[in-house]
């Protein structure tokens, strides 16, 4: 994702890369970020120093790991730099850190930064409300073999949209495991299915199964550039915004 974001920025006419931060164990530290990403020289060395990486920046984009999230937020708050977070698998400590950080800087958080996916989520919300309780809901997601969290953050976000449209919380409705004699489906529950295989970028579908028909909405990512383009669009949007915690729905005006 770091390479995809750099590529997206270098293809734009109104943006400039001023820093690139990586983990301290990265053997490429000190190398040109563009050359390390196959983009040619950018004159920006990879560093593990947040202060150097954020110097002169208007916004930062974070696609890393949950273990780095809190430190990245603190660094951006200290530097007064807007932050876009696309890292998935975040838990309560990281989410609380975002809320705290957003009191000082504009912060956009999205479990999926793809523009198309966020429009897809809006459609899922509308479909849930229109179809009603006669339709069972199943969420199916597929990703590459290296993905470590399951269900995906995007699948969870889709489940939250469905639950919200039902006027309930996802924790009350989600079914993540099915094995053995589980009995008939409980009305109103939201089922999740997970696939991990090969180099699948990201497929998500939501199935609404009714008494006489079914409706399926689907989104398929074919290139990680879709996530990068959404994140870069969010970074543009944050410039000059008041501090606060925002979503991609805010960025896209949904």
C-alpha positions in Angstrom: 0.0 0.0 0.0 2.9 2.4 0.7 4.1 1.8 -2.9 0.6 2.3 -4.3 0.1 5.6 -2.3 3.5 6.9 -3.6 2.6 6.0 -7.1 -0.8 7.7 -6.8 0.8 10.9 -5.5 3.4 11.0 -8.1 0.7 10.7 -10.8 -1.2 13.8 -9.5 -0.6 17.4 -10.5 -1.3 19.0 -7.2 0.4 16.8 -4.6 4.0 16.3 -3.6 5.7 13.6 -1.5 7.7 15.3 1.4 8.3 12.2 3.6 8.2 8.4 3.7 8.2 6.6 7.0 8.9 2.9 7.4 9.5 0.5 10.3 12.9 0.6 12.0 13.7 -3.0 10.8 13.3 -2.1 7.1 16.6 -2.7 5.3 15.6 0.0 2.8 16.0 2.8 5.4 18.1 5.6 3.8 17.2 4.5 0.3 15.2 6.8 -2.0 11.5 6.1 -1.4 10.7 6.3 -5.1 13.5 4.0 -6.2 12.6 1.5 -3.5 9.0 1.5 -4.9 10.1 1.2 -8.5 9.0 4.8 -9.4 12.4 6.4 -10.0 14.1 8.9 -7.7 11.9 11.2 -5.6 14.7 12.7 -3.6 13.0 11.5 -0.4 14.9 9.0 1.7 13.0 6.3 3.6 13.2 7.0 7.4 12.0 5.5 10.7 12.0 9.0 12.2 8.4 10.4 12.3 9.7 14.0 12.8 11.7 13.9 9.6 9.0 12.2 7.7 6.3 14.7 8.7 8.4 17.8 8.2 6.6 20.2 5.9 3.7 17.8 5.4 0.0 18.9 5.2 -1.3 15.4 5.6 -0.1 11.9 6.3 -1.5 8.6 5.1 -1.1 5.5 7.3 -1.3 2.0 5.9 0.7 0.0 8.4 -0.2 -2.3 11.4 -2.3 -1.8 14.5 0.8 -1.9 16.6 2.1 1.3 14.9 -1.2 3.2 14.9 -1.0 4.9 18.3 2.6 6.2 17.8 1.7 7.4 14.3 -1.3 9.4 15.7 0.8 10.9 18.4 3.5 12.0 15.9 0.9 13.6 13.6 -0.7 15.5 16.6 2.7 16.7 17.7 3.5 17.9 14.2 0.0 19.4 13.6 -0.4 17.2 10.5 -3.8 15.9 9.3 -4.0 12.1 9.2 -5.7 9.5 7.0 -5.7 5.9 8.5 -6.5 2.9 6.3 -5.0 0.3 8.6 -7.3 -2.6 9.4 -7.6 -4.8 12.4 -7.7 -2.0 14.9 -9.0 -2.7 18.4 -10.2 -0.5 21.3 -6.9 1.1 22.3 -6.2 2.3 18.7 -9.8 3.5 18.2 -9.6 5.4 21.5 -6.3 6.9 20.4 -8.0 8.1 17.2 -10.8 9.8 19.1 -8.2 11.5 21.3 -6.0 12.6 18.4 -9.0 13.9 16.5 -9.5 16.5 19.2 -6.3 18.1 17.9 -6.1 17.3 14.1 -8.5 16.3 11.3 -8.4 12.5 11.1 -10.1 10.4 8.5 -10.5 6.7 9.3 -11.7 4.1 6.9 -11.6 0.3 7.1 -11.7 0.4 3.3 -10.5 3.6 1.5 -11.8 2.6 -2.0 -14.2 5.1 -3.4 -16.3 2.4 -5.0 -16.5 0.4 -1.8 -17.8 3.4 0.2 -20.5 3.9 -2.4 -21.2 0.2 -2.2 -21.6 0.5 1.6 -24.1 3.2 1.1 -26.1 1.0 -1.3 -26.0 -1.9 1.2 -27.5 0.4 3.9 -30.3 1.5 1.5 -31.0 -2.1 0.5 -31.2 -3.3 4.1 -33.8 -0.6 5.0 -35.8 -1.2 1.9 -35.9 -5.0 1.9 -36.7 -5.3 5.6 -36.7 -8.2 8.1 -38.0 -10.8 5.6 -34.6 -11.0 4.0 -31.7 -12.8 5.6 -28.3 -11.2 5.3 -25.0 -12.9 4.6 -21.7 -11.2 4.1 -18.9 -13.0 2.2 -15.4 -11.8 1.8 -12.2 -13.1 0.1 -8.6 -11.9 0.4 -5.0 -13.0 -0.2 -3.4 -15.7 1.8 -1.2 -13.2 3.8 -4.1 -11.2 5.4 -4.0 -11.7 9.1 -7.4 -10.4 10.3 -10.7 -12.1 9.7 -13.4 -11.1 8.9 -11.9 -8.2 7.0 -12.3 -4.7 8.4 -14.5 -4.0 5.4 -16.7 -7.0 6.1 -17.1 -5.7 9.6 -17.9 -2.3 8.4 -20.6 -3.7 6.0 -22.1 -5.6 8.9 -22.2 -2.5 11.0 -24.1 -0.7 8.1 -26.6 -3.6 8.0 -27.1 -3.6 11.8 -27.4 0.1 11.9 -30.1 0.1 9.2 -31.9 -2.5 11.4 -31.6 -0.2 14.4 -29.3 -2.6 16.3 -25.6 -3.1 17.0 -23.5 -5.6 15.1 -22.4 -7.3 18.3 -26.1 -8.4 18.8 -26.5 -9.9 15.4 -23.2 -11.2 14.0 -22.6 -14.9 13.5 -18.9 -15.5 12.7 -18.7 -19.3 13.2 -20.9 -22.2 12.0 -19.9 -25.9 12.5 -21.8 -29.0 13.2 -25.5 -29.2 14.3 -26.2 -25.5 14.7 -29.9 -25.7 14.1 -32.0 -23.4 11.8 -31.0 -19.9 11.0 -32.1 -17.4 13.7 -34.1 -14.6 12.1 -32.4 -11.2 11.9 -28.8 -12.5 12.4 -26.0 -11.4 10.1 -23.8 -14.2 8.9 -20.1 -13.9 7.9 -18.0 -16.2 5.6 -14.3 -15.8 5.0 -12.0 -17.0 2.1 -8.2 -16.7 2.2 -6.5 -17.8 -1.0 -3.7 -16.8 -3.5 -3.4 -13.1 -4.2 -7.0 -12.0 -4.1 -7.0 -8.2 -3.6 -10.4 -8.0 -2.0 -13.9 -9.3 -2.9 -17.0 -8.5 -0.8 -20.6 -9.5 -1.4 -23.8 -9.0 0.6 -26.6 -11.5 0.0 -30.2 -10.7 0.9 -32.1 -13.9 0.9 -35.9 -13.5 0.8 -38.8 -16.0 0.7 -39.1 -16.0 -3.1 -36.0 -14.2 -4.3 -32.5 -13.1 -3.4 -30.6 -9.9 -4.0 -26.8 -9.8 -4.2 -24.6 -6.7 -4.1 -20.9 -7.2 -4.8 -17.7 -5.2 -5.0 -14.4 -6.5 -6.4 -11.1 -4.7 -6.0 -8.7 -5.6 -8.9 -5.8 -3.4 -7.9 -4.6 -1.9 -4.6 -4.4 1.4 -6.4 -8.2 1.8 -5.7 -7.4 2.0 -2.0 -4.6 4.4 -2.6 -6.7 6.8 -4.7 -9.3 6.9 -2.0 -6.8 7.6 0.7 -5.2 10.4 -1.4 -8.6 11.9 -2.1 -9.2 11.9 1.7 -5.8 13.5 2.3 -6.7 16.3 -0.1 -10.1 16.7 1.7 -8.6 17.0 5.1 -6.4 20.0 4.2 -7.8 23.0 6.1 -10.5 21.1 7.9 -11.3 21.6 11.5 -10.1 18.9 13.9 -12.4 16.0 14.2 -12.9 12.3 13.4 -14.2 11.8 9.9 -15.1 8.9 7.7 -14.9 8.3 3.9 -18.7 9.0 3.8 -17.8 12.5 4.9 -15.1 12.8 2.3 -17.5 11.6 -0.5 -20.5 13.5 0.8 -22.6 10.4 1.2 
